[in-house]
Every structure is written in C-alpha cells, then in structure tokens.
C-alpha cells in the first residue's frame, strides 16, 4: 500500500510527484490529492518481459478527487474520470502503452477526498482470460482442464450451494461447498462455524448464466484483486474420465489425485 498525502504539498499545489512501485500487485491511496502523481510500475522481473505484461487497476468504490490518465511521451488518455462510480469496473492496458498519471481536480475541501485503486500486473494471456466473455463462459476442452489443474490459483472439488446475481456489477457469485481442497493461493475457502464444512465464493460474469446444479464439479480459477474468479469448471465425473485417459497415455501435465 502506497499512501501519500496532498496536505504536505499544500503550498505547492501544482507539484508533480513521481512514485516507483516494485510489487506486482498492491494499492495506492492518495489522501487529500493536490497536484499530480506519476506512478511508475517497475516489477522485479527482466525488462525484456515487460512487453508481455498487462496492467489492471480497480478504483476503490469511494475514490474521489482526481482523474486517472494513461500517459506516454506527454500524451494523456483518460482512464477514470473523477466521480465515476462504475462499481467494480476494472481498467486494463498493456505495460508498454504508458504509465499512470493521476491529476487532482479542483476541490473546495480536499480533506474530504481520497483517490485510490488496486493494481495488478499479469501476463497478457491471463488478463484476457479474466476479462473475456468467451473465455469465462465457454466449456473448456480436456487439454485446457488438465492444464488449469496445474496452473490455477485454486483447484477444488465442490458443489454449488446457491448462486446470487449482482446485476449492477454484472457478476454472479457462486457459493461453493468444498468436498476436497487440492490447492488455494489465498484463504478464499475456509472452515465455517462448528459444522466443519469448507465453504467459499467464486465470481464469474453474469452473462455466463450460472445456475445451481446437482453433483460435484472441479472448480479452477485465478485470484484477481483478492477475489476468486472462475476458470474451467467441468463436472467432477468428466474430470475423472479425462484425467484417467491422459494418465494412461502419459500425457498428464501434472499429477493430482482425481478421487
């Protein structure tokens, strides 16, 4: 979390401050914005890999007090207008398209304003999968499922308890009961109450039309801004079949107990 304050620049309201961020994900919270911030993302990876990176930002719901631009060689392209209240909207751009220029807007009382957003750096392919309707909704091929088992941030066997739709955010939340936890990057799936049951929530696009269904599924996916996002999710019996077929042929990309 990088958290500068504009109050320290009150006597120089046109100041432009440069910040350098080395982490691949994090957040910026600019309190009492005045002047401008130039945000330089410099991940601890080889500069040769920068061209394969996508930057995504997700403004805080109550973010206010500044416009956020994409800046390259002095040219500004507006990304987020001050006061835009699009809930949960994510803005993505290629790393080579420029850096972030955050300019405070004139305010009568800056002490009431905080501009903030989360950011993530990821490979272009991963970003495309997370924000493309077809990638999130279409059934995965056997090869894609087996690869997802090896590379996803979470892999679980579970059932759909219920689905809640958030029309304003154009998302569906799948409430999952976990029968077996193979892997999770963050503690999204946890034991609840005294029942000893593992539960968690996975988000996907509302357009996918997910509905509660009987039986177990193999849920895979990525963590994105602290939330689990759905990837491939075949019925578990179908996963067992494709896993056994690949194992018999020696084509499994990784080992995982299918039972």
N, C-alpha and C positions, 0 to 999 in steps of 0.2 A: 504494500500500500504506500503510494507516494502522496503526501498530503501537504502541499504548500498553502500559504495564506496570503491573500492580497493586502491584508492590513499592513504588512511590513513594507509595502510599496506605495503607501497612501500618498506620499509626497511626489511620487514619480508615476503618475497614472498611465503613462504611455510606455512603461518599461516592458521589454520582451525578455522573458527568462527561458533559458534552454535547460531541459532536463534529459538525462540519459538513463534508460531503463534496460537492465541486462536480463531480466527474467522473461521466460516465455509466456507467462500469464501473471496477471495481477490486477490492480485497480488504481485509479487516480481520483483523488478527491480534492478539488481546488476550492478552498474556503474563501469567501469574500472576494471573488475574482475582480481584478483590475488589470489593465494592460493586456498582456498575452503570454501564452506558454507555447513553446515549441517542444514537442515530445519526440525524442529520437529513440527508437527501439533498436537496441544493439544486442541481440541474443548471443549467448556464449556458444556459437557454432561457427563453422567456417564461412567466411564471406561468400564463398563460391555457392553455398547452399541457399543464400538469401533469395535468389530468383525463384526458388521453389516454394517460398513461404507465402501464406495469406495472413493478413491481419484482420481480426474481427473485433469490433467494440460493441458493447451493450450499455447504453446510458442508464444511470440509476433512474428510478421512477420519478423522483423528486428533483432531478438535476435541473438547475436553472442558473441564469446569469451569464451565459456565454454561448457563442456559436462555435461549432467544431468543424474545421475545414481539413481537406486533404491538400497538402502543399507540396509543390515540386517546382524547383527553379523559379520561385517567386510567384507562380500562378496558384490561385486558390480555387478549390472546388468545394462548395458547401455540402457537408455530410449530414450534420444535425443542427437544425435551427433552434435557437433559444426558445423554450416554451413548447417544443414538440413533445407531445405526451403519448406517442405511439407505444403502447405497453409492450415490453419485452422485445422490441424490434432490435435486430442485430444488423450492423453495417459492416460489410467485408470489402477488402480491396487487396490487390497484390502488393507485396512488400516493395517492389520496385516502382509502384505508382506514386510514391511520395511519403511524406511524414505527416504528423498531425499538428495542426496549428489551431490553438484554442484562443479565441479572442473574446474578452469580456465585453458585454453590451452595456450601454449607459444605464445606470441604476440610481434611483433616489436614495436607496438604503442598501448598500452592498452587504451589510451584516446579516441580511435575511437570505442570502443566496449562497448556494453550494453547487458547483458544477462537478459532476463525477461520472465515471464509467468504468466498467470492467473491460479488460482487453485480453486477447489470446492470440498467440502465434501458432499456426499449424501448417501442415503440408497442404498444397492446393487440392489434392485429391480428397483429403479428409474434409476440408471445408465445403467442397462441392457436395459430398455425400450428405452433410448435415443440413444443407440449405436447398437441396433439390427435391422437388416433389417426387419425381420418378424414382430416385434412389431410395427414398424413405418408404415408399408405398408399394413398389412392385415386389413380387416374390423373388427371393434370392435363388440362384442356381446352386446345385450341390457344391460346386467348387467355391462359390462365394461364402456359403455357410461354413464350410470347413476352414477357410481362411479367416473368417470372422471369429471363429472359436479361438484361433491362435493370436489374433491381433487386437481384439476388442478390449476396452477398459473394464467391461463386466461381462460375465458369462454365467447364467443361472438356469436351472430347471425350475419352472414355476407355473402357476395357474393364474388366470385373470379373475380377480375378485370382483372388480367393477371398473367402469370407465366413466370419468367425468370430463365433460367438454367445456372448454373456456372459449366461447365464441369471440370475445373481444380480442383475445390473444391468438386466435386461430390455432389453438392447440388442444390436444386430448391428453389426459393424464390416465395412464394405465396403473391401477392399483394391483400389485402383484403379491401373491403368497408364494414364498420361496420353499421349494422342496429340497433343492441341493444347490449350494453355492460353490461354483468352480473357481471364480475369480471376481474380485472387485477392486478397482483402483482407489475409490473413496468409499467411505462408510455410508453408502446410499441404502443398502439393505441391512436392517438391524433387527435384533430380537425385540419384540413388543410385549409389554405387560408381563403378566405371570404365566401366560399361555405357553411360552417357549417357542412361539412361531416367529419365523423371519418374514419380514414384510418390507416393501419399498415401493417407490413410484418411478415410472418411466414415462417420459414425454415423447410425443410424436405429433405430426401435423394433423390438424382437424380434418383436412381433405382426405386423409387415408381411411377415414370411416371405421376405425377400430371399434369392435363390439365385444362384449363378454362372450366367452366360448368355453365349452366343456373341455376337460382334459388338460394335459400338461404341454407347455411349449418350452423351447430352448430360446431364451431371450439373450441377445447380444447387443452391444452398442457402445457408444462413446460418452465420456463426460464432457460437458460443454457448459461453461460458465456455472460450474458447480451443480449441474443437473444431469441426470441420466437421459440420454437421447437414444431412441430405439434404432437398432440396425436390423440385422437379419433375425427373424423370429419364426422358424419352422415349428410345426408340431413335433413333439419330442420323439414320437414313434418314427417320423420321417427322418429326423436327425440320426436316430439309431441305425436305420437302414443305410443311409448314405455314409455314415462313419464306418460301419462294418464292411461295406463294399470297397471303400477306399483302403481300409486296413488290409483286407485280403489281397489287394493288388499292390500293397506297399506304397500307396500314394498319399497317405495322410501327411499334411504339412506339420502336424504336431500331435502329441499324444494327450488324450483326455479321456477319463473314464466315462463311457456313454450311459452307464446304468445309474 
